[in-house]
Every structure is written in C-alpha cells, then in structure tokens.
Amino acid sequence: MSGRNVDFGDRLATAAAAKQALLEKAKAKANDPELIKKQAERAAIAAAREAREAERREAKRLEDARIAAELAAAKEAAEAAAAKAAAEAAAAAAEAAAAAEAAEAERAARRAAAKPVLTEAEQKAARDARYAARKARKGKR
C-alpha cells in the first residue's frame, strides 16, 4: 500500500483499522490486572494522603483553639492585674490626699495659733501705723 497509487478508500480503511487497533489496545489495557492493581494503589495513596491532611487540619484547629484559650487567659490575667494595680493606686492616692489634707489642716492650725488674735481696734491701729510709716518714707524723698 505504500507509494503514490493509494486511493481514498484505501486510506479510509487504513485509518479505520488503526482506530480499531487502538480501541482494542485500550480495552486490553483496561482489563489488565496490573493496571487495576496500580489504580487501587493510587486510590489507597490518595485516601491516605487525604487522611493525613484531615489529621493535620484537626491538629491545627486544636492548636489554634489552645492558643486562643491561652491568649484569653493571659488577657484576663492582665486585666485582673491592671484592675488590682488601679485599685492600689487609687487607694494610695486617697491615702496621700488624706495625709496632705491633714498636713494642711495642721499647718493652718499652727498658723492660727502662731498669730495673735487681734481685735478690730488693734487691727485698725496696726493698719494706721503702717500707713503712717509709708507716708513718712515718701515724705523723706
């Protein structure tokens, strides 16, 4: 059939025979026990891979949940410590304010005790004396 004198019918027949041969080869391969065994191995490998991936996803989910719980506990502990520190600071501030107030009251009492209590007439006389001294100083100039 090789050569230049091949007509269209011969080419069609050759193509059909080649197609049929390929089809028979594929059918023989599909029924091959070796191929079936390889496909089963691939399916088992894929199932094992999927199981490992699922196991890793579950482990990651558990680890994320553990980390989230630790963070929540740490945040709660920090908030409690901050609240305790704020309460201690408020108590210290209140104590300092009370001490300052008591000291101011004591100073005021000392000032009041140190100054002699003058009557209105004595106060007027002291004021007049200061006024007269000021006038005298200005007059010297």
N, CA, C and O of each residue as an XYZ file, in Angstrom:
564
protein
N       0.799     -1.187      0.000
C       0.000      0.000      0.000
C       0.839      1.246      0.000
O       0.316      2.341     -0.209
N       2.061      1.118      0.218
C       2.892      2.296      0.187
C       3.088      2.733     -1.248
O       3.029      1.939     -2.188
N       3.317      3.983     -1.374
C       3.538      4.504     -2.723
C       2.528      5.565     -3.050
O       1.733      5.987     -2.211
N       2.579      5.981     -4.284
C       1.742      7.098     -4.697
C       0.377      6.643     -5.192
O      -0.528      7.469     -5.316
N       0.205      5.410     -5.467
C      -1.035      4.932     -6.065
C      -2.013      4.431     -5.011
O      -2.599      3.360     -5.170
N      -2.192      5.184     -3.952
C      -3.120      4.796     -2.900
C      -4.349      5.680     -3.061
O      -4.241      6.906     -3.079
N      -5.497      5.068     -3.175
C      -6.688      5.890     -3.357
C      -7.372      6.183     -2.021
O      -6.934      5.725     -0.965
N      -8.425      6.937     -2.093
C      -9.108      7.437     -0.886
C      -9.691      6.299     -0.054
O      -9.617      6.346      1.174
N     -10.239      5.329     -0.656
C     -10.832      4.184      0.040
C      -9.802      3.424      0.854
O     -10.066      2.995      1.977
N      -8.609      3.264      0.260
C      -7.550      2.570      0.999
C      -7.153      3.363      2.243
O      -6.945      2.798      3.317
N      -7.054      4.639      2.083
C      -6.685      5.470      3.238
C      -7.750      5.392      4.323
O      -7.416      5.328      5.506
N      -9.022      5.397      3.944
C     -10.099      5.282      4.926
C     -10.021      3.936      5.647
O     -10.200      3.873      6.863
N      -9.765      2.900      4.928
C      -9.694      1.574      5.526
C      -8.510      1.492      6.488
O      -8.632      0.933      7.578
N      -7.370      2.048      6.088
C      -6.187      2.038      6.947
C      -6.459      2.814      8.233
O      -6.094      2.360      9.318
N      -7.096      3.979      8.121
C      -7.417      4.793      9.294
C      -8.380      4.042     10.214
O      -8.214      4.070     11.434
N      -9.388      3.371      9.644
C     -10.349      2.634     10.450
C      -9.656      1.472     11.165
O      -9.947      1.198     12.329
N      -8.744      0.791     10.473
C      -8.037     -0.333     11.081
C      -7.152      0.161     12.223
O      -7.078     -0.478     13.273
N      -6.471      1.314     12.018
C      -5.616      1.870     13.067
C      -6.471      2.261     14.282
O      -6.092      2.043     15.433
N      -7.619      2.837     13.984
C      -8.512      3.250     15.086
C      -8.990      2.037     15.856
O      -9.047      2.058     17.086
N      -9.336      0.976     15.134
C      -9.809     -0.249     15.767
C      -8.696     -0.870     16.607
O      -8.950     -1.380     17.698
N      -7.468     -0.829     16.103
C      -6.336     -1.403     16.836
C      -6.117     -0.625     18.140
O      -5.875     -1.219     19.190
N      -6.204      0.680     18.064
C      -6.058      1.499     19.281
C      -7.162      1.194     20.285
O      -6.904      1.116     21.486
N      -8.374      1.023     19.808
C      -9.500      0.712     20.683
C      -9.307     -0.633     21.355
O      -9.560     -0.760     22.553
N      -8.874     -1.623     20.631
C      -8.642     -2.949     21.209
C      -7.501     -2.907     22.227
O      -7.550     -3.556     23.272
N      -6.469     -2.119     21.889
C      -5.346     -1.980     22.817
C      -5.807     -1.338     24.131
O      -5.393     -1.770     25.207
N      -6.662     -0.309     24.051
C      -7.174      0.364     25.245
C      -8.060     -0.587     26.056
O      -7.997     -0.591     27.286
N      -8.901     -1.410     25.363
C      -9.753     -2.362     26.077
C      -8.906     -3.409     26.795
O      -9.212     -3.798     27.922
N      -7.856     -3.854     26.147
C      -6.976     -4.849     26.754
C      -6.274     -4.244     27.971
O      -6.087     -4.910     28.989
N      -5.895     -2.992     27.850
C      -5.220     -2.324     28.959
C      -6.186     -2.107     30.133
O      -5.787     -2.223     31.292
N      -7.451     -1.794     29.836
C      -8.441     -1.555     30.891
C      -8.709     -2.825     31.693
O      -8.999     -2.755     32.887
N      -8.616     -3.967     31.052
C      -8.864     -5.242     31.738
C      -7.579     -5.849     32.299
O      -7.612     -6.939     32.869
N      -6.475     -5.172     32.148
C      -5.190     -5.687     32.611
C      -5.156     -5.688     34.139
O      -5.389     -4.647     34.753
N      -4.869     -6.844     34.774
C      -4.835     -6.901     36.239
C      -3.736     -6.012     36.826
O      -3.881     -5.485     37.928
N      -2.659     -5.852     36.100
C      -1.563     -5.000     36.577
C      -2.041     -3.536     36.672
O      -1.738     -2.837     37.639
N      -2.780     -3.095     35.665
C      -3.312     -1.726     35.669
C      -4.329     -1.536     36.793
O      -4.332     -0.505     37.466
N      -5.182     -2.523     36.992
C      -6.177     -2.453     38.069
C      -5.468     -2.372     39.416
O      -5.882     -1.627     40.304
N      -4.386     -3.155     39.558
C      -3.613     -3.125     40.800
C      -2.997     -1.734     41.027
O      -3.038     -1.212     42.141
N      -2.435     -1.143     39.982
C      -1.836      0.191     40.097
C      -2.893      1.248     40.462
O      -2.641      2.129     41.283
N      -4.069      1.147     39.845
C      -5.147      2.099     40.153
C      -5.570      1.970     41.612
O      -5.826      2.975     42.274
N      -5.644      0.744     42.113
C      -6.015      0.526     43.514
C      -4.947      1.109     44.439
O      -5.266      1.707     45.466
N      -3.667      0.931     44.065
C      -2.584      1.514     44.870
C      -2.690      3.042     44.896
O      -2.547      3.666     45.948
N      -2.941      3.629     43.734
C      -3.087      5.095     43.661
C      -4.264      5.579     44.520
O      -4.163      6.591     45.212
N      -5.368      4.849     44.466
C      -6.536      5.224     45.267
C      -6.214      5.125     46.754
O      -6.628      5.978     47.538
N      -5.472      4.077     47.147
C      -5.089      3.917     48.557
C      -4.160      5.045     48.981
O      -4.294      5.582     50.080
N      -3.208      5.410     48.106
C      -2.289      6.515     48.419
C      -3.060      7.821     48.562
O      -2.797      8.604     49.474
N      -4.011      8.058     47.661
C      -4.808      9.283     47.720
C      -5.648      9.318     49.006
O      -5.770     10.366     49.640
N      -6.222      8.173     49.386
C      -7.020      8.119     50.616
C      -6.141      8.364     51.838
O      -6.545      9.063     52.767
N      -4.930      7.785     51.836
C      -4.003      8.005     52.961
C      -3.585      9.472     53.028
O      -3.498     10.052     54.110
N      -3.326     10.066     51.857
C      -2.953     11.479     51.812
C      -4.092     12.346     52.363
O      -3.854     13.275     53.135
N      -5.309     12.039     51.968
C      -6.463     12.805     52.452
C      -6.622     12.634     53.967
O      -6.951     13.586     54.674
N      -6.386     11.413     54.455
C      -6.489     11.168     55.903
C      -5.424     11.966     56.656
O      -5.711     12.544     57.704
N      -4.185     12.001     56.123
C      -3.120     12.790     56.761
C      -3.455     14.278     56.753
O      -3.235     14.975     57.744
N      -3.984     14.759     55.638
C      -4.369     16.175     55.558
C      -5.473     16.494     56.561
O      -5.439     17.538     57.212
N      -6.451     15.596     56.688
C      -7.531     15.807     57.651
C      -6.973     15.806     59.075
O      -7.385     16.607     59.914
N      -6.030     14.898     59.336
C      -5.405     14.841     60.662
C      -4.645     16.134     60.956
O      -4.723     16.671     62.060
N      -3.907     16.628     59.956
C      -3.171     17.890     60.142
C      -4.131     19.062     60.367
O      -3.884     19.918     61.216
N      -5.226     19.093     59.601
C      -6.214     20.174     59.787
C      -6.799     20.125     61.199
O      -6.972     21.163     61.838
N      -7.102     18.924     61.682
C      -7.661     18.777     63.027
C      -6.637     19.202     64.083
O      -6.979     19.880     65.052
N      -5.376     18.797     63.888
C      -4.323     19.180     64.840
C      -4.150     20.698     64.842
O      -3.977     21.304     65.900
N      -4.196     21.307     63.669
C      -4.061     22.773     63.576
C      -5.245     23.449     64.252
O      -5.074     24.453     64.945
N      -6.437     22.912     64.058
C      -7.625     23.501     64.690
C      -7.502     23.415     66.213
O      -7.810     24.373     66.922
N      -7.052     22.262     66.711
C      -6.880     22.110     68.156
C      -5.799     23.050     68.686
O      -5.955     23.639     69.756
N      -4.712     23.187     67.943
C      -3.625     24.087     68.363
C      -4.105     25.544     68.371
O      -3.789     26.303     69.287
N      -4.871     25.924     67.345
C      -5.418     27.288     67.301
C      -6.365     27.531     68.470
O      -6.365     28.611     69.061
N      -7.174     26.524     68.804
C      -8.092     26.661     69.934
C      -7.307     26.783     71.244
O      -7.670     27.577     72.112
N      -6.222     25.994     71.389
C      -5.391     26.067     72.599
C      -4.732     27.445     72.711
O      -4.697     28.037     73.789
N      -4.215     27.944     71.599
C      -3.575     29.264     71.608
C      -4.591     30.341     71.946
O      -4.296     31.253     72.718
N      -5.789     30.241     71.373
C      -6.830     31.229     71.664
C      -7.202     31.192     73.144
O      -7.420     32.236     73.758
N      -7.275     29.994     73.714
C      -7.599     29.876     75.143
C      -6.483     30.470     75.994
O      -6.754     31.153     76.982
N      -5.226     30.215     75.617
C      -4.099     30.789     76.361
C      -4.109     32.307     76.280
O      -3.871     32.989     77.276
N      -4.386     32.836     75.088
C      -4.436     34.292     74.925
C      -5.559     34.894     75.760
O      -5.393     35.945     76.378
N      -6.702     34.217     75.772
C      -7.823     34.721     76.561
C      -7.475     34.708     78.047
O      -7.788     35.652     78.772
N      -6.826     33.634     78.496
C      -6.433     33.545     79.905
C      -5.400     34.617     80.244
O      -5.475     35.243     81.302
N      -4.441     34.826     79.350
C      -3.419     35.851     79.577
C      -4.045     37.244     79.605
O      -3.672     38.087     80.420
N      -4.999     37.474     78.705
C      -5.669     38.780     78.659
C      -6.472     38.994     79.944
O      -6.467     40.085     80.515
N      -7.158     37.944     80.389
C      -7.942     38.041     81.618
C      -7.029     38.312     82.819
O      -7.355     39.128     83.682
N      -5.883     37.620     82.866
C      -4.931     37.829     83.962
C      -4.369     39.252     83.922
O      -4.200     39.882     84.966
N      -4.083     39.751     82.735
C      -3.560     41.109     82.598
C      -4.608     42.131     83.033
O      -4.290     43.113     83.704
N      -5.852     41.892     82.647
C      -6.917     42.813     83.057
C      -7.092     42.795     84.580
O      -7.292     43.836     85.205
N      -7.011     41.599     85.162
C      -7.139     41.498     86.619
C      -5.981     42.214     87.308
O      -6.181     42.917     88.298
N      -4.768     42.031     86.780
C      -3.603     42.704     87.362
C      -3.732     44.228     87.209
O      -3.388     44.981     88.119
N      -4.225     44.664     86.061
C      -4.405     46.097     85.838
C      -5.467     46.661     86.783
O      -5.306     47.754     87.325
N      -6.542     45.915     86.975
C      -7.591     46.369     87.896
C      -7.055     46.431     89.321
O      -7.354     47.370     90.060
N      -6.261     45.430     89.708
C      -5.681     45.412     91.045
C      -4.728     46.591     91.224
O      -4.744     47.262     92.256
N      -3.898     46.837     90.210
C      -2.953     47.957     90.267
C      -3.703     49.291     90.326
O      -3.305     50.199     91.056
N      -4.786     49.405     89.557
C      -5.570     50.633     89.569
C      -6.207     50.847     90.945
O      -6.250     51.968     91.451
N      -6.701     49.754     91.543
C      -7.307     49.872     92.875
C      -6.253     50.265     93.905
O      -6.508     51.098     94.774
N      -5.062     49.659     93.805
C      -3.985     50.015     94.734
C      -3.557     51.461     94.542
O      -3.305     52.172     95.515
N      -3.476     51.899     93.288
C      -3.091     53.283     93.006
C      -4.144     54.249     93.539
O      -3.810     55.294     94.096
N      -5.414     53.896     93.367
C      -6.489     54.752     93.864
C      -6.441     54.829     95.389
O      -6.636     55.893     95.976
N      -6.176     53.676     96.022
C      -6.084     53.670     97.484
C      -4.888     54.497     97.945
O      -4.986     55.243     98.919
N      -3.756     54.367     97.248
C      -2.567     55.146     97.605
C      -2.818     56.639     97.390
O      -2.392     57.465     98.197
N      -3.502     56.977     96.313
C      -3.808     58.382     96.036
C      -4.751     58.951     97.098
O      -4.585     60.083     97.552
N      -5.739     58.150     97.482
C      -6.675     58.605     98.512
C      -5.939     58.785     99.841
O      -6.185     59.743    100.574
N      -5.039     57.854    100.138
C      -4.259     57.957    101.374
C      -3.357     59.185    101.344
O      -3.232     59.892    102.344
N      -2.727     59.438    100.197
C      -1.852     60.607    100.061
C      -2.672     61.895    100.169
O      -2.240     62.866    100.791
N      -3.845     61.893     99.563
C      -4.699     63.080     99.636
C      -5.136     63.323    101.083
O      -5.159     64.464    101.545
N      -5.478     62.255    101.789
C      -5.888     62.410    103.189
C      -4.721     62.917    104.027
O      -4.899     63.770    104.896
N      -3.525     62.391    103.764
C      -2.348     62.845    104.508
C      -2.054     64.312    104.200
O      -1.723     65.079    105.104
N      -2.171     64.707    102.932
C      -1.929     66.103    102.548
C      -2.968     67.016    103.197
O      -2.649     68.105    103.675
N      -4.196     66.557    103.203
C      -5.264     67.360    103.821
C      -5.026     67.516    105.322
O      -5.226     68.591    105.888
N      -4.601     66.434    105.948
C      -4.323     66.505    107.384
C      -3.143     67.431    107.655
O      -3.164     68.202    108.614
N      -2.115     67.358    106.812
C      -0.951     68.236    106.978
C      -1.349     69.695    106.778
O      -0.893     70.573    107.511
N      -2.190     69.949    105.795
C      -2.641     71.336    105.542
C      -3.472     71.838    106.715
O      -3.344     72.992    107.124
N      -4.318     70.975    107.252
C      -5.120     71.381    108.406
C      -4.215     71.665    109.599
O      -4.458     72.602    110.359
N      -3.163     70.849    109.764
C      -2.228     71.076    110.867
C      -1.477     72.394    110.672
O      -1.285     73.148    111.626
N      -1.051     72.672    109.432
C      -0.357     73.939    109.157
C      -1.276     75.129    109.423
O      -0.855     76.135    109.993
N      -2.518     75.003    109.007
C      -3.469     76.086    109.235
C      -3.672     76.306    110.736
O      -3.761     77.442    111.202
N      -3.743     75.206    111.482
C      -3.913     75.325    112.939
C      -2.689     75.987    113.565
O      -2.827     76.812    114.468
N      -1.486     75.630    113.091
C      -0.260     76.246    113.622
C      -0.229     77.739    113.313
O       0.122     78.559    114.162
N      -0.608     78.078    112.057
C      -0.618     79.498    111.691
C      -1.591     80.272    112.564
O      -1.302     81.375    113.028
N      -2.729     79.677    112.771
C      -3.739     80.349    113.585
C      -3.252     80.489    115.027
O      -3.503     81.506    115.675
N      -2.562     79.476    115.522
C      -2.059     79.529    116.901
C      -0.878     80.487    117.000
O      -0.696     81.119    118.041
N      -0.074     80.613    115.956
C       1.111     81.465    115.987
C       0.740     82.937    115.890
O       1.402     83.780    116.497
N      -0.287     83.253    115.151
C      -0.709     84.655    115.019
C      -1.564     85.007    116.229
O      -2.494     84.281    116.581
N      -1.244     86.101    116.844
C      -2.121     86.512    117.935
C      -3.431     87.044    117.370
O      -3.452     87.748    116.361
N      -4.476     86.707    118.014
C      -5.779     87.160    117.563
C      -5.949     88.612    118.017
O      -5.935     88.915    119.210
N      -6.107     89.496    117.037
C      -6.230     90.933    117.343
C      -7.684     91.355    117.247
O      -8.453     90.831    116.441
N      -8.029     92.283    118.061
C      -9.382     92.828    117.983
C      -9.433     93.786    116.807
O      -8.408     94.110    116.208
N     -10.612     94.225    116.491
C     -10.751     95.147    115.361
C     -10.015     96.443    115.624
O      -9.396     96.993    114.713
N     -10.063     96.925    116.805
C      -9.387     98.183    117.125
C      -7.881     98.017    116.993
O      -7.198     98.914    116.498
N      -7.356     96.871    117.434
C      -5.911     96.637    117.322
C      -5.509     96.505    115.857
O      -4.459     97.003    115.452
N      -6.335     95.843    115.072
C      -6.055     95.708    113.646
C      -6.048     97.075    112.969
O      -5.191     97.352    112.130
N      -7.015     97.940    113.340
C      -7.094     99.286    112.750
C      -5.870    100.088    113.143
O      -5.311    100.814    112.321
N      -5.447     99.966    114.394
C      -4.278    100.720    114.852
C      -3.031    100.248    114.106
O      -2.204    101.079    113.730
N      -2.868     98.936    113.878
C      -1.712     98.414    113.141
C      -1.735     98.899    111.700
O      -0.699     99.273    111.150
N      -2.901     98.894    111.095
C      -3.034     99.369    109.715
C      -2.679    100.845    109.632
O      -1.961    101.259    108.722
N      -3.176    101.642    110.572
C      -2.874    103.078    110.578
C      -1.377    103.318    110.765
O      -0.813    104.230    110.161
N      -0.740    102.507    111.594
C       0.702    102.662    111.821
C       1.463    102.356    110.532
O       2.402    103.074    110.190
N       1.078    101.321    109.827
C       1.740    101.006    108.549
C       1.530    102.137    107.557
O       2.452    102.491    106.823
N       0.341    102.705    107.523
C       0.030    103.801    106.614
C       0.895    105.015    106.950
O       1.453    105.646    106.053
N       1.002    105.328    108.184
C       1.791    106.485    108.603
C       3.262    106.276    108.280
O       3.943    107.215    107.865
N       3.769    105.041    108.467
C       5.161    104.763    108.148
C       5.399    104.924    106.654
O       6.432    105.456    106.247
N       4.482    104.484    105.855
C       4.612    104.614    104.405
C       4.634    106.078    104.004
O       5.443    106.481    103.168
N       3.763    106.869    104.585
C       3.712    108.299    104.293
C       5.027    108.977    104.707
O       5.541    109.853    104.011
N       5.542    108.552    105.837
C       6.802    109.137    106.329
C       7.929    108.835    105.377
O       8.769    109.696    105.114
N       7.961    107.600    104.844
C       9.031    107.228    103.906
C       8.915    108.038    102.638
O       9.933    108.459    102.088
N       7.725    108.268    102.161
C       7.541    109.028    100.936
C       7.877    110.497    101.163
O       8.365    111.165    100.252
N       7.630    110.991    102.327
C       7.898    112.378    102.640
C       9.379    112.674    102.708
O       9.767    113.821    102.482
N      10.236    111.697    103.008
C      11.671    111.907    103.109
C      12.306    112.143    101.745
O      13.390    112.723    101.682
N      11.736    111.756    100.749
C      12.328    111.849     99.431
C      12.403    113.229     98.952
O      12.883    113.473     97.845
